[in-house]
């Protein structure tokens, strides 16, 4: 979670290109979707490793992971646009709590 947020916030210019401006270019938009799905796949794997038999099972694990990653992108995007007054660390903290709460049954 921290790595995802850091990639987008360490250099806000790159974060805006990756998350905001990517919607204006088909090749970049496609790449963004691919990366988000790859990250969601990692989230699902990590959930299984963390929670074992209590982890959500397919396809629910993949749905939850996509919801989580998409949801994580939104506050990060809002931060990049100056729309919310939080720090990247606060985004990570809140996202971590949400992940722990929803990644298992």
BALOBA-1460 file (C-alpha; in Angstrom, 3 decimals):
// residues 105
<rec num="1" residu="x" x="0.000" y="0.000" z="0.000"/>
<rec num="2" residu="x" x="2.770" y="2.378" z="0.939"/>
<rec num="3" residu="x" x="4.685" y="1.568" z="-2.254"/>
<rec num="4" residu="x" x="1.600" y="2.219" z="-4.422"/>
<rec num="5" residu="x" x="0.970" y="5.579" z="-2.760"/>
<rec num="6" residu="x" x="4.668" y="6.501" z="-2.845"/>
<rec num="7" residu="x" x="4.948" y="5.819" z="-6.581"/>
<rec num="8" residu="x" x="2.139" y="8.308" z="-7.175"/>
<rec num="9" residu="x" x="3.039" y="10.940" z="-4.576"/>
<rec num="10" residu="x" x="6.850" y="11.045" z="-4.401"/>
<rec num="11" residu="x" x="6.832" y="13.009" z="-7.658"/>
<rec num="12" residu="x" x="3.316" y="14.463" z="-7.996"/>
<rec num="13" residu="x" x="3.944" y="15.296" z="-11.672"/>
<rec num="14" residu="x" x="4.446" y="11.615" z="-12.460"/>
<rec num="15" residu="x" x="1.500" y="10.682" z="-10.276"/>
<rec num="16" residu="x" x="-0.795" y="13.057" z="-12.166"/>
<rec num="17" residu="x" x="0.367" y="11.655" z="-15.497"/>
<rec num="18" residu="x" x="-0.128" y="8.081" z="-14.292"/>
<rec num="19" residu="x" x="-3.537" y="8.597" z="-12.725"/>
<rec num="20" residu="x" x="-5.174" y="11.731" z="-14.092"/>
<rec num="21" residu="x" x="-3.813" y="12.504" z="-17.540"/>
<rec num="22" residu="x" x="-3.648" y="8.837" z="-18.482"/>
<rec num="23" residu="x" x="-7.366" y="8.915" z="-19.224"/>
<rec num="24" residu="x" x="-6.728" y="11.156" z="-22.252"/>
<rec num="25" residu="x" x="-4.459" y="8.749" z="-24.119"/>
<rec num="26" residu="x" x="-5.664" y="5.310" z="-25.197"/>
<rec num="27" residu="x" x="-2.258" y="3.547" z="-24.938"/>
<rec num="28" residu="x" x="-1.593" y="5.052" z="-21.499"/>
<rec num="29" residu="x" x="-5.172" y="4.330" z="-20.381"/>
<rec num="30" residu="x" x="-4.760" y="0.678" z="-21.402"/>
<rec num="31" residu="x" x="-1.430" y="0.463" z="-19.570"/>
<rec num="32" residu="x" x="-2.980" y="2.055" z="-16.454"/>
<rec num="33" residu="x" x="-5.756" y="-0.560" z="-16.430"/>
<rec num="34" residu="x" x="-3.199" y="-3.352" z="-16.863"/>
<rec num="35" residu="x" x="-1.100" y="-2.060" z="-13.973"/>
<rec num="36" residu="x" x="-4.105" y="-1.636" z="-11.682"/>
<rec num="37" residu="x" x="-5.151" y="-5.209" z="-12.418"/>
<rec num="38" residu="x" x="-1.621" y="-6.457" z="-11.746"/>
<rec num="39" residu="x" x="-1.567" y="-4.604" z="-8.451"/>
<rec num="40" residu="x" x="-5.003" y="-6.030" z="-7.608"/>
<rec num="41" residu="x" x="-3.621" y="-9.491" z="-8.360"/>
<rec num="42" residu="x" x="-0.812" y="-8.868" z="-5.880"/>
<rec num="43" residu="x" x="-3.345" y="-7.691" z="-3.299"/>
<rec num="44" residu="x" x="-5.333" y="-10.919" z="-3.735"/>
<rec num="45" residu="x" x="-2.177" y="-13.034" z="-3.356"/>
<rec num="46" residu="x" x="-1.058" y="-11.097" z="-0.280"/>
<rec num="47" residu="x" x="-4.520" y="-11.509" z="1.222"/>
<rec num="48" residu="x" x="-4.352" y="-15.282" z="0.809"/>
<rec num="49" residu="x" x="-0.875" y="-15.350" z="2.351"/>
<rec num="50" residu="x" x="-1.941" y="-13.117" z="5.233"/>
<rec num="51" residu="x" x="-5.319" y="-14.666" z="6.034"/>
<rec num="52" residu="x" x="-4.942" y="-18.257" z="4.813"/>
<rec num="53" residu="x" x="-8.310" y="-20.103" z="4.811"/>
<rec num="54" residu="x" x="-10.016" y="-16.984" z="6.192"/>
<rec num="55" residu="x" x="-9.117" y="-15.035" z="3.030"/>
<rec num="56" residu="x" x="-11.841" y="-14.330" z="0.532"/>
<rec num="57" residu="x" x="-12.037" y="-17.035" z="-2.119"/>
<rec num="58" residu="x" x="-12.119" y="-16.546" z="-5.906"/>
<rec num="59" residu="x" x="-13.751" y="-14.671" z="-7.476"/>
<rec num="60" residu="x" x="-14.540" y="-12.589" z="-4.385"/>
<rec num="61" residu="x" x="-10.852" y="-12.029" z="-3.621"/>
<rec num="62" residu="x" x="-10.278" y="-10.537" z="-7.070"/>
<rec num="63" residu="x" x="-13.385" y="-8.366" z="-6.854"/>
<rec num="64" residu="x" x="-12.361" y="-7.099" z="-3.408"/>
<rec num="65" residu="x" x="-8.807" y="-6.451" z="-4.628"/>
<rec num="66" residu="x" x="-10.033" y="-4.433" z="-7.627"/>
<rec num="67" residu="x" x="-12.393" y="-2.474" z="-5.381"/>
<rec num="68" residu="x" x="-9.539" y="-1.832" z="-2.984"/>
<rec num="69" residu="x" x="-7.007" y="-0.726" z="-5.604"/>
<rec num="70" residu="x" x="-9.559" y="1.435" z="-7.410"/>
<rec num="71" residu="x" x="-10.591" y="2.922" z="-4.091"/>
<rec num="72" residu="x" x="-6.969" y="3.573" z="-3.153"/>
<rec num="73" residu="x" x="-6.417" y="5.407" z="-6.425"/>
<rec num="74" residu="x" x="-9.261" y="7.851" z="-5.704"/>
<rec num="75" residu="x" x="-7.931" y="9.537" z="-2.523"/>
<rec num="76" residu="x" x="-4.472" y="9.560" z="-4.076"/>
<rec num="77" residu="x" x="-5.900" y="11.309" z="-7.139"/>
<rec num="78" residu="x" x="-7.747" y="13.766" z="-4.897"/>
<rec num="79" residu="x" x="-4.495" y="14.477" z="-3.035"/>
<rec num="80" residu="x" x="-2.644" y="15.044" z="-6.314"/>
<rec num="81" residu="x" x="-5.340" y="17.535" z="-7.350"/>
<rec num="82" residu="x" x="-5.196" y="19.380" z="-4.035"/>
<rec num="83" residu="x" x="-8.811" y="18.405" z="-3.354"/>
<rec num="84" residu="x" x="-8.259" y="16.856" z="0.084"/>
<rec num="85" residu="x" x="-6.108" y="18.097" z="2.929"/>
<rec num="86" residu="x" x="-4.360" y="14.896" z="4.001"/>
<rec num="87" residu="x" x="-0.871" y="13.502" z="3.788"/>
<rec num="88" residu="x" x="0.189" y="10.466" z="1.773"/>
<rec num="89" residu="x" x="0.926" y="8.751" z="5.112"/>
<rec num="90" residu="x" x="-2.683" y="9.319" z="6.188"/>
<rec num="91" residu="x" x="-3.891" y="7.775" z="2.932"/>
<rec num="92" residu="x" x="-1.670" y="4.737" z="3.570"/>
<rec num="93" residu="x" x="-2.883" y="4.442" z="7.170"/>
<rec num="94" residu="x" x="-6.564" y="4.609" z="6.221"/>
<rec num="95" residu="x" x="-6.107" y="2.245" z="3.276"/>
<rec num="96" residu="x" x="-4.254" y="-0.255" z="5.452"/>
<rec num="97" residu="x" x="-7.093" y="-0.259" z="7.975"/>
<rec num="98" residu="x" x="-9.626" y="-0.776" z="5.195"/>
<rec num="99" residu="x" x="-7.555" y="-3.586" z="3.673"/>
<rec num="100" residu="x" x="-7.243" y="-5.441" z="6.959"/>
<rec num="101" residu="x" x="-10.966" y="-5.028" z="7.579"/>
<rec num="102" residu="x" x="-12.137" y="-6.301" z="4.172"/>
<rec num="103" residu="x" x="-9.519" y="-8.802" z="2.986"/>
<rec num="104" residu="x" x="-10.903" y="-11.724" z="4.965"/>
<rec num="105" residu="x" x="-14.207" y="-13.132" z="6.087"/>
